[in-house]
Amino acid sequence: MKKKINALRRSLMRGLTKNIGKSNADIKNNQNIKIKRILISRPNHRLGNLLLLTPLVQEVIKTFPDSKIDLFVKGGVTPIIYKNYENIDRYIQLPKKPFSNLGKYIKGWFQLKFRKYDLAINSNPGSSSGRLSILATNSTFKFFGDHDEELNTKYPDYNHDAKKTIYNLRKFLTELGYPENTSRLPSLKIILDKEELETGKENLQKIVQNNKKTICLFTNATGAKIYSEDWWEAFYDKLKSTFPDYNIIELLPVENISKLNFKIPNFYSTDIREMGGFLANCALFIAADNGVMHLASSVNVPTIGLFKVTDETMYKPYNDKSFSINTNNLDLDKVIDLIKTSL
Protein backbone atom coordinates (compact mmCIF):
# COMPACT_ATOMS: atom_id res chain seq x y z
CA MET A 1 0.00 0.00 0.00
CA LYS A 2 2.84 2.40 0.88
CA LYS A 3 4.50 1.77 -2.49
CA LYS A 4 1.22 2.35 -4.31
CA ILE A 5 0.67 5.62 -2.47
CA ASN A 6 4.21 6.80 -3.25
CA ALA A 7 3.80 5.85 -6.92
CA LEU A 8 0.52 7.75 -7.07
CA ARG A 9 2.10 10.76 -5.38
CA ARG A 10 5.02 10.80 -7.84
CA SER A 11 2.67 10.45 -10.80
CA LEU A 12 0.52 13.31 -9.53
CA MET A 13 3.51 15.57 -8.93
CA ARG A 14 4.94 14.84 -12.39
CA GLY A 15 1.59 15.75 -13.89
CA LEU A 16 1.45 19.00 -11.97
CA THR A 17 5.04 20.04 -12.66
CA LYS A 18 5.79 18.73 -16.17
CA ASN A 19 5.07 22.14 -17.73
CA ILE A 20 6.84 24.15 -15.06
CA GLY A 21 9.83 26.08 -16.32
CA LYS A 22 11.38 26.59 -19.70
CA SER A 23 15.12 26.58 -20.38
CA ASN A 24 16.29 30.10 -21.14
CA ALA A 25 19.11 30.60 -23.61
CA ASP A 26 18.46 34.27 -24.37
CA ILE A 27 21.86 35.96 -24.41
CA LYS A 28 20.74 39.36 -25.72
CA ASN A 29 21.16 40.97 -22.33
CA ASN A 30 23.78 38.54 -21.02
CA GLN A 31 26.49 38.56 -23.66
CA ASN A 32 29.27 39.17 -21.14
CA ILE A 33 28.20 36.43 -18.73
CA LYS A 34 30.94 33.98 -17.85
CA ILE A 35 29.67 30.76 -16.35
CA LYS A 36 31.52 30.26 -13.08
CA ARG A 37 28.85 29.37 -10.53
CA ILE A 38 26.75 26.30 -11.38
CA LEU A 39 24.02 24.40 -9.59
CA ILE A 40 23.18 20.82 -10.56
CA SER A 41 19.94 19.48 -9.12
CA ARG A 42 19.22 15.81 -8.40
CA PRO A 43 17.06 15.69 -5.25
CA ASN A 44 17.17 11.91 -4.91
CA HIS A 45 18.85 9.75 -2.26
CA ARG A 46 19.32 6.47 -4.15
CA LEU A 47 22.88 5.33 -4.77
CA GLY A 48 22.24 4.37 -8.40
CA ASN A 49 20.64 7.70 -9.32
CA LEU A 50 23.44 9.70 -7.73
CA LEU A 51 26.06 7.60 -9.52
CA LEU A 52 24.22 8.12 -12.80
CA LEU A 53 24.74 11.84 -12.19
CA THR A 54 28.56 11.53 -12.33
CA PRO A 55 28.82 11.74 -16.15
CA LEU A 56 26.93 15.05 -16.14
CA VAL A 57 29.17 16.44 -13.39
CA GLN A 58 32.25 15.43 -15.39
CA GLU A 59 30.77 17.01 -18.51
CA VAL A 60 30.17 20.31 -16.71
CA ILE A 61 33.69 20.31 -15.24
CA LYS A 62 35.26 19.62 -18.63
CA THR A 63 33.19 22.38 -20.25
CA PHE A 64 33.77 24.89 -17.42
CA PRO A 65 37.06 23.80 -15.79
CA ASP A 66 37.27 26.92 -13.58
CA SER A 67 33.72 26.63 -12.31
CA LYS A 68 32.45 25.99 -8.80
CA ILE A 69 29.57 23.51 -8.62
CA ASP A 70 26.88 23.10 -5.97
CA LEU A 71 24.86 19.88 -5.87
CA PHE A 72 21.23 19.97 -4.72
CA VAL A 73 20.54 16.41 -3.55
CA LYS A 74 18.79 14.29 -0.95
CA GLY A 75 20.29 12.09 1.75
CA GLY A 76 23.91 11.85 2.89
CA VAL A 77 25.66 9.67 0.31
CA THR A 78 26.54 12.37 -2.25
CA PRO A 79 29.66 13.77 -0.51
CA ILE A 80 31.01 10.22 -0.33
CA ILE A 81 30.55 9.67 -4.05
CA TYR A 82 32.06 13.02 -5.06
CA LYS A 83 34.85 13.07 -2.48
CA ASN A 84 37.68 13.75 -4.96
CA TYR A 85 35.80 16.02 -7.37
CA GLU A 86 37.70 19.27 -6.79
CA ASN A 87 35.16 21.52 -8.54
CA ILE A 88 32.38 20.63 -6.10
CA ASP A 89 31.97 23.59 -3.78
CA ARG A 90 28.89 22.85 -1.70
CA TYR A 91 26.26 20.19 -1.09
CA ILE A 92 22.71 21.31 -0.41
CA GLN A 93 21.33 18.14 1.15
CA LEU A 94 17.65 17.59 1.74
CA PRO A 95 16.87 14.97 4.40
CA LYS A 96 15.94 11.53 3.13
CA LYS A 97 12.70 11.69 5.11
CA PRO A 98 11.39 15.27 4.82
CA PHE A 99 8.60 15.04 7.37
CA SER A 100 10.95 13.68 10.02
CA ASN A 101 13.30 16.64 9.47
CA LEU A 102 10.96 19.37 8.29
CA GLY A 103 13.16 22.26 9.42
CA LYS A 104 16.21 20.95 7.57
CA TYR A 105 14.05 20.25 4.52
CA ILE A 106 12.71 23.81 4.38
CA LYS A 107 16.19 25.24 5.00
CA GLY A 108 17.56 23.25 2.04
CA TRP A 109 15.03 24.79 -0.32
CA PHE A 110 15.66 28.31 0.99
CA GLN A 111 19.39 27.92 0.36
CA LEU A 112 18.68 27.90 -3.38
CA LYS A 113 17.81 31.60 -3.10
CA PHE A 114 20.82 32.61 -1.02
CA ARG A 115 23.46 32.18 -3.73
CA LYS A 116 23.56 33.65 -7.23
CA TYR A 117 24.27 31.16 -10.01
CA ASP A 118 25.28 31.66 -13.62
CA LEU A 119 23.74 28.33 -14.67
CA ALA A 120 21.28 25.99 -12.93
CA ILE A 121 20.85 22.48 -14.37
CA ASN A 122 18.01 20.05 -13.75
CA SER A 123 19.57 16.63 -14.28
CA ASN A 124 16.29 14.72 -14.55
CA PRO A 125 13.42 16.28 -16.53
CA GLY A 126 10.99 13.74 -15.05
CA SER A 127 11.70 14.86 -11.49
CA SER A 128 9.04 17.24 -10.16
CA SER A 129 11.25 18.41 -7.29
CA GLY A 130 14.13 18.86 -9.74
CA ARG A 131 12.04 21.15 -11.93
CA LEU A 132 10.81 23.12 -8.93
CA SER A 133 14.35 23.56 -7.63
CA ILE A 134 15.54 25.11 -10.88
CA LEU A 135 12.51 27.35 -10.98
CA ALA A 136 13.31 28.53 -7.44
CA THR A 137 17.00 29.12 -8.13
CA ASN A 138 18.47 32.59 -8.45
CA SER A 139 20.30 31.89 -11.72
CA THR A 140 21.02 33.78 -14.93
CA PHE A 141 20.45 30.73 -17.10
CA LYS A 142 18.05 27.92 -16.16
CA PHE A 143 18.18 24.55 -17.88
CA PHE A 144 15.27 22.13 -17.35
CA GLY A 145 16.46 19.43 -19.77
CA ASP A 146 13.18 18.50 -21.43
CA HIS A 147 12.96 15.63 -23.89
CA ASP A 148 14.19 16.62 -27.36
CA GLU A 149 12.78 14.49 -30.17
CA GLU A 150 15.42 15.71 -32.63
CA LEU A 151 18.20 14.48 -30.35
CA ASN A 152 16.29 11.26 -29.66
CA THR A 153 16.30 10.55 -33.39
CA LYS A 154 19.95 11.48 -33.77
CA TYR A 155 21.43 9.46 -30.89
CA PRO A 156 20.50 5.77 -30.32
CA ASP A 157 21.49 5.99 -26.64
CA TYR A 158 19.67 9.27 -26.00
CA ASN A 159 17.21 7.80 -23.49
CA HIS A 160 19.85 6.47 -21.11
CA ASP A 161 19.35 8.15 -17.74
CA ALA A 162 22.99 9.27 -17.53
CA LYS A 163 23.22 10.51 -21.12
CA LYS A 164 20.00 12.34 -22.02
CA THR A 165 20.75 15.45 -19.97
CA ILE A 166 24.27 15.68 -21.41
CA TYR A 167 22.96 15.61 -24.98
CA ASN A 168 20.34 18.21 -24.04
CA LEU A 169 22.87 20.41 -22.25
CA ARG A 170 25.27 20.34 -25.20
CA LYS A 171 22.50 21.61 -27.48
CA PHE A 172 21.50 24.26 -24.93
CA LEU A 173 25.08 25.54 -24.70
CA THR A 174 25.32 25.96 -28.48
CA GLU A 175 22.31 28.25 -28.16
CA LEU A 176 24.36 30.26 -25.65
CA GLY A 177 27.10 30.59 -28.24
CA TYR A 178 29.42 27.79 -27.12
CA PRO A 179 30.95 25.56 -29.84
CA GLU A 180 29.22 22.23 -30.45
CA ASN A 181 30.66 19.42 -28.34
CA THR A 182 30.82 16.13 -30.24
CA SER A 183 33.29 14.34 -27.97
CA ARG A 184 32.56 11.00 -26.37
CA LEU A 185 30.22 11.18 -23.39
CA PRO A 186 31.81 10.57 -19.97
CA SER A 187 31.22 7.26 -18.19
CA LEU A 188 30.14 6.85 -14.59
CA LYS A 189 33.05 7.64 -12.30
CA ILE A 190 34.00 7.59 -8.64
CA ILE A 191 37.51 9.00 -8.27
CA LEU A 192 39.33 6.55 -6.02
CA ASP A 193 42.70 7.48 -4.61
CA LYS A 194 45.75 5.22 -4.56
CA GLU A 195 45.21 4.16 -0.95
CA GLU A 196 41.60 3.13 -1.59
CA LEU A 197 42.63 1.03 -4.57
CA GLU A 198 45.43 -0.60 -2.59
CA THR A 199 43.09 -1.38 0.32
CA GLY A 200 40.66 -2.94 -2.17
CA LYS A 201 43.44 -5.14 -3.52
CA GLU A 202 44.39 -6.24 -0.01
CA ASN A 203 40.77 -7.03 0.89
CA LEU A 204 40.37 -9.13 -2.22
CA GLN A 205 43.65 -10.97 -1.67
CA LYS A 206 42.64 -11.89 1.88
CA ILE A 207 39.66 -13.73 0.43
CA VAL A 208 41.08 -15.45 -2.67
CA GLN A 209 44.72 -15.93 -1.58
CA ASN A 210 45.87 -16.57 -5.14
CA ASN A 211 46.79 -14.71 -8.32
CA LYS A 212 43.78 -15.77 -10.40
CA LYS A 213 41.44 -13.17 -11.84
CA THR A 214 38.17 -12.74 -9.99
CA ILE A 215 34.52 -12.65 -11.03
CA CYS A 216 32.35 -10.93 -8.44
CA LEU A 217 28.60 -11.51 -8.07
CA PHE A 218 25.98 -9.39 -6.33
CA THR A 219 22.83 -11.43 -5.85
CA ASN A 220 20.56 -8.86 -4.22
CA ALA A 221 18.16 -6.31 -5.78
CA THR A 222 14.86 -4.65 -4.97
CA GLY A 223 11.29 -5.63 -5.78
CA ALA A 224 10.68 -7.45 -9.03
CA LYS A 225 14.33 -7.02 -10.08
CA ILE A 226 15.36 -9.80 -7.67
CA TYR A 227 16.38 -13.16 -9.09
CA SER A 228 15.47 -16.25 -7.08
CA GLU A 229 17.83 -18.48 -5.15
CA ASP A 230 17.22 -21.25 -7.68
CA TRP A 231 18.22 -18.93 -10.53
CA TRP A 232 21.43 -17.86 -8.83
CA GLU A 233 22.30 -21.44 -7.85
CA ALA A 234 21.93 -22.62 -11.46
CA PHE A 235 23.79 -19.60 -12.78
CA TYR A 236 26.68 -20.03 -10.35
CA ASP A 237 27.05 -23.74 -11.20
CA LYS A 238 27.32 -22.93 -14.92
CA LEU A 239 29.68 -20.04 -14.28
CA LYS A 240 31.96 -22.18 -12.12
CA SER A 241 32.16 -25.00 -14.66
CA THR A 242 32.72 -22.60 -17.58
CA PHE A 243 35.44 -20.51 -15.92
CA PRO A 244 37.46 -22.88 -13.70
CA ASP A 245 40.52 -20.61 -13.83
CA TYR A 246 38.72 -17.70 -12.19
CA ASN A 247 37.88 -17.00 -8.57
CA ILE A 248 34.15 -16.48 -8.08
CA ILE A 249 33.15 -14.48 -5.03
CA GLU A 250 30.10 -12.62 -3.79
CA LEU A 251 29.78 -9.02 -2.65
CA LEU A 252 27.12 -8.92 0.06
CA PRO A 253 24.49 -6.17 0.37
CA VAL A 254 24.06 -3.98 3.41
CA GLU A 255 21.36 -6.39 4.67
CA ASN A 256 24.08 -9.11 4.80
CA ILE A 257 21.99 -11.65 2.90
CA SER A 258 22.86 -13.99 0.05
CA LYS A 259 20.80 -15.69 -2.66
CA LEU A 260 23.62 -18.26 -2.72
CA ASN A 261 23.18 -18.89 1.01
CA PHE A 262 26.79 -17.82 1.72
CA LYS A 263 28.18 -20.94 0.08
CA ILE A 264 30.94 -19.10 -1.81
CA PRO A 265 33.63 -16.71 -0.51
CA ASN A 266 32.20 -13.26 0.13
CA PHE A 267 33.05 -9.68 1.05
CA TYR A 268 30.92 -7.40 3.22
CA SER A 269 31.22 -3.67 3.71
CA THR A 270 28.86 -0.76 4.26
CA ASP A 271 31.47 1.76 3.05
CA ILE A 272 30.73 2.70 -0.55
CA ARG A 273 34.29 3.75 -1.34
CA GLU A 274 35.72 0.59 0.26
CA MET A 275 33.33 -1.43 -1.89
CA GLY A 276 34.44 0.56 -4.93
CA GLY A 277 38.11 -0.12 -4.23
CA PHE A 278 37.36 -3.81 -3.83
CA LEU A 279 35.39 -4.00 -7.09
CA ALA A 280 38.06 -2.09 -9.00
CA ASN A 281 40.39 -5.04 -8.45
CA CYS A 282 37.99 -7.61 -9.94
CA ALA A 283 38.01 -8.75 -13.55
CA LEU A 284 34.22 -8.81 -13.94
CA PHE A 285 31.13 -7.87 -11.94
CA ILE A 286 27.69 -9.41 -12.51
CA ALA A 287 24.47 -8.18 -10.88
CA ALA A 288 20.84 -7.40 -11.45
CA ASP A 289 19.89 -3.78 -12.09
CA ASN A 290 20.67 -1.91 -8.85
CA GLY A 291 22.85 0.81 -7.38
CA VAL A 292 25.81 -1.49 -6.72
CA MET A 293 25.79 -2.42 -10.43
CA HIS A 294 26.34 1.28 -11.18
CA LEU A 295 28.99 1.45 -8.44
CA ALA A 296 30.96 -1.27 -10.22
CA SER A 297 30.59 0.54 -13.53
CA SER A 298 31.77 3.78 -11.89
CA VAL A 299 35.13 2.23 -10.90
CA ASN A 300 35.61 0.99 -14.47
CA VAL A 301 35.35 -2.73 -13.82
CA PRO A 302 33.65 -4.59 -16.72
CA THR A 303 30.05 -4.87 -15.54
CA ILE A 304 27.22 -7.07 -16.75
CA GLY A 305 23.75 -5.96 -15.73
CA LEU A 306 20.94 -8.54 -15.62
CA PHE A 307 17.57 -7.09 -16.62
CA LYS A 308 14.10 -8.59 -16.61
CA VAL A 309 11.66 -5.80 -15.61
CA THR A 310 13.37 -2.40 -15.83
CA ASP A 311 14.23 -0.63 -19.08
CA GLU A 312 17.82 -1.49 -19.93
CA THR A 313 18.01 1.33 -22.49
CA MET A 314 17.65 3.72 -19.56
CA TYR A 315 19.71 2.03 -16.87
CA LYS A 316 22.21 -0.41 -18.35
CA PRO A 317 25.82 -0.11 -17.18
CA TYR A 318 28.21 1.49 -19.58
CA ASN A 319 31.93 1.83 -19.89
CA ASP A 320 34.33 0.27 -22.39
CA LYS A 321 33.53 -3.35 -21.50
CA SER A 322 30.12 -3.22 -19.85
CA PHE A 323 26.74 -4.27 -21.21
CA SER A 324 23.31 -5.49 -20.20
CA ILE A 325 21.58 -8.84 -20.70
CA ASN A 326 17.82 -9.24 -20.93
CA THR A 327 17.26 -12.56 -19.20
CA ASN A 328 13.68 -12.77 -20.46
CA ASN A 329 15.02 -13.48 -23.94
CA LEU A 330 17.98 -15.74 -23.16
CA ASP A 331 18.51 -18.99 -21.30
CA LEU A 332 21.48 -19.53 -19.00
CA ASP A 333 23.65 -21.04 -21.72
CA LYS A 334 23.23 -17.92 -23.88
CA VAL A 335 23.95 -15.72 -20.86
CA ILE A 336 27.19 -17.63 -20.25
CA ASP A 337 28.12 -17.25 -23.94
CA LEU A 338 27.78 -13.48 -23.64
CA ILE A 339 29.92 -13.44 -20.50
CA LYS A 340 32.66 -15.25 -22.44
CA THR A 341 32.89 -12.26 -24.79
CA SER A 342 33.77 -9.95 -21.88
CA LEU A 343 36.48 -12.21 -20.50
DRENPANU-748525 format. One record per residue (C-alpha): z, x negated, y negated. Coordinates in steps of 0.05 Angstrom, whole numbers, padded with zeros to 5 digits, always signed. Layout:
ZXY
...
This chain:
+00000+00000+00000
+00018-00057-00048
-00050-00090-00035
-00086-00024-00047
-00049-00013-00112
-00065-00084-00136
-00138-00076-00117
-00141-00010-00155
-00108-00042-00215
-00157-00100-00216
-00216-00053-00209
-00191-00010-00266
-00179-00070-00311
-00248-00099-00297
-00278-00032-00315
-00239-00029-00380
-00253-00101-00401
-00323-00116-00375
-00355-00101-00443
-00301-00137-00483
-00326-00197-00522
-00394-00228-00532
-00408-00302-00532
-00423-00326-00602
-00472-00382-00612
-00487-00369-00685
-00488-00437-00719
-00514-00415-00787
-00447-00423-00819
-00420-00476-00771
-00473-00530-00771
-00423-00585-00783
-00375-00564-00729
-00357-00619-00680
-00327-00593-00615
-00262-00630-00605
-00211-00577-00587
-00228-00535-00526
-00192-00480-00488
-00211-00464-00416
-00182-00399-00390
-00168-00384-00316
-00105-00341-00314
-00098-00343-00238
-00045-00377-00195
-00083-00386-00129
-00095-00458-00107
-00168-00445-00087
-00186-00413-00154
-00155-00469-00194
-00190-00521-00152
-00256-00484-00162
-00244-00495-00237
-00247-00571-00231
-00323-00576-00235
-00323-00539-00301
-00268-00583-00329
-00308-00645-00309
-00370-00615-00340
-00334-00603-00406
-00305-00674-00406
-00373-00705-00392
-00405-00664-00448
-00348-00675-00498
-00316-00741-00476
-00272-00745-00538
-00246-00674-00533
-00176-00649-00520
-00172-00591-00470
-00119-00538-00462
-00117-00497-00398
-00094-00425-00399
-00071-00411-00328
-00019-00376-00286
+00035-00406-00242
+00058-00478-00237
+00006-00513-00193
-00045-00531-00247
-00010-00593-00275
-00007-00620-00204
-00081-00611-00193
-00101-00641-00260
-00050-00697-00261
-00099-00754-00275
-00147-00716-00320
-00136-00754-00385
-00171-00703-00430
-00122-00648-00413
-00076-00639-00472
-00034-00578-00457
-00022-00525-00404
-00008-00454-00426
+00023-00427-00363
+00035-00353-00352
+00088-00337-00299
+00063-00319-00231
+00102-00254-00234
+00096-00228-00305
+00147-00172-00301
+00200-00219-00274
+00189-00266-00333
+00166-00219-00387
+00188-00263-00445
+00151-00324-00419
+00090-00281-00405
+00088-00254-00476
+00100-00324-00505
+00041-00351-00465
-00006-00301-00496
+00020-00313-00566
+00007-00388-00558
-00068-00374-00558
-00062-00356-00632
-00020-00416-00652
-00075-00469-00644
-00145-00471-00673
-00200-00485-00623
-00272-00506-00633
-00293-00475-00567
-00259-00426-00520
-00287-00417-00450
-00275-00360-00401
-00286-00391-00333
-00291-00326-00294
-00331-00268-00326
-00301-00220-00275
-00230-00234-00297
-00203-00181-00345
-00146-00225-00368
-00195-00283-00377
-00239-00241-00423
-00179-00216-00462
-00153-00287-00471
-00218-00311-00502
-00220-00250-00547
-00149-00266-00571
-00163-00340-00582
-00169-00369-00652
-00234-00406-00638
-00299-00420-00676
-00342-00409-00615
-00323-00361-00558
-00358-00364-00491
-00347-00305-00443
-00395-00329-00389
-00429-00264-00370
-00478-00259-00313
-00547-00284-00332
-00603-00256-00290
-00653-00308-00314
-00607-00364-00290
-00593-00326-00225
-00668-00326-00211
-00675-00399-00230
-00618-00429-00189
-00606-00410-00115
-00533-00430-00120
-00520-00393-00185
-00470-00344-00156
-00422-00397-00129
-00355-00387-00163
-00351-00460-00185
-00422-00464-00210
-00440-00400-00247
-00399-00415-00309
-00428-00485-00314
-00500-00459-00312
-00481-00407-00364
-00445-00457-00408
-00504-00505-00407
-00550-00450-00432
-00499-00430-00485
-00494-00502-00511
-00570-00506-00519
-00563-00446-00565
-00513-00487-00605
-00565-00542-00612
-00542-00588-00556
-00597-00619-00511
-00609-00584-00445
-00567-00613-00388
-00605-00616-00323
-00559-00666-00287
-00527-00651-00220
-00468-00604-00224
-00399-00636-00211
-00364-00624-00145
-00292-00603-00137
-00246-00661-00153
-00173-00680-00152
-00165-00750-00180
-00120-00787-00131
-00092-00854-00150
-00091-00915-00104
-00019-00904-00083
-00032-00832-00063
-00091-00853-00021
-00052-00909+00012
+00006-00862+00028
-00043-00813+00059
-00070-00869+00103
+00000-00888+00125
+00018-00815+00141
-00044-00807+00183
-00033-00873+00219
+00038-00853+00238
+00009-00793+00275
-00053-00822+00309
-00032-00894+00319
-00103-00917+00331
-00166-00936+00294
-00208-00876+00315
-00237-00829+00263
-00200-00763+00255
-00221-00690+00253
-00169-00647+00219
-00161-00572+00230
-00127-00520+00188
-00117-00457+00229
-00084-00411+00177
-00116-00363+00126
-00099-00297+00093
-00116-00226+00113
-00181-00214+00149
-00202-00287+00140
-00153-00307+00196
-00182-00328+00263
-00142-00309+00325
-00103-00357+00370
-00154-00344+00425
-00211-00364+00379
-00177-00429+00357
-00157-00446+00429
-00229-00439+00452
-00256-00476+00392
-00207-00534+00401
-00224-00541+00475
-00298-00546+00459
-00286-00594+00401
-00242-00639+00444
-00293-00643+00500
-00352-00654+00452
-00318-00709+00410
-00274-00749+00458
-00277-00810+00412
-00244-00774+00354
-00171-00758+00340
-00162-00683+00330
-00101-00663+00290
-00076-00602+00252
-00053-00596+00180
+00001-00542+00178
+00007-00490+00123
+00068-00481+00080
+00093-00427+00128
+00096-00482+00182
+00058-00440+00233
+00001-00457+00280
-00053-00416+00314
-00054-00472+00365
+00020-00464+00378
+00034-00536+00356
+00002-00564+00419
-00036-00619+00382
-00010-00673+00334
+00003-00644+00265
+00021-00661+00194
+00064-00618+00148
+00074-00624+00073
+00085-00577+00015
+00061-00629-00035
-00011-00615-00054
-00027-00686-00075
+00005-00714-00012
-00038-00667+00029
-00099-00689-00011
-00085-00762+00002
-00077-00747+00076
-00142-00708+00080
-00180-00761+00042
-00169-00808+00101
-00199-00760+00152
-00271-00760+00175
-00279-00684+00176
-00239-00623+00157
-00250-00554+00188
-00218-00489+00164
-00229-00417+00148
-00242-00398+00076
-00177-00413+00038
-00148-00457-00016
-00134-00516+00030
-00209-00516+00048
-00224-00527-00026
-00169-00580-00029
-00204-00619+00025
-00271-00612-00011
-00238-00635-00076
-00218-00703-00045
-00289-00712-00020
-00276-00707+00055
-00334-00673+00092
-00311-00601+00097
-00335-00544+00141
-00315-00475+00119
-00312-00419+00171
-00332-00351+00142
-00332-00282+00172
-00312-00233+00116
-00317-00267+00048
-00382-00285+00013
-00399-00356+00030
-00450-00360-00027
-00391-00353-00074
-00337-00394-00041
-00367-00444+00008
-00344-00516+00002
-00392-00564-00030
-00398-00639-00037
-00448-00687-00005
-00430-00671+00067
-00397-00602+00064
-00424-00535+00085
-00404-00466+00110
-00414-00432+00177
-00419-00356+00185
-00384-00345+00251
-00409-00274+00255
-00479-00300+00270
-00463-00360+00315
-00426-00370+00380
-00380-00430+00391
-00434-00473+00421
-00478-00465+00358
-00417-00479+00314
-00405-00544+00353
-00479-00562+00345
-00473-00556+00270
-00410-00598+00269
-00449-00653+00305
-00496-00658+00245
-00438-00675+00199
-00410-00730+00244
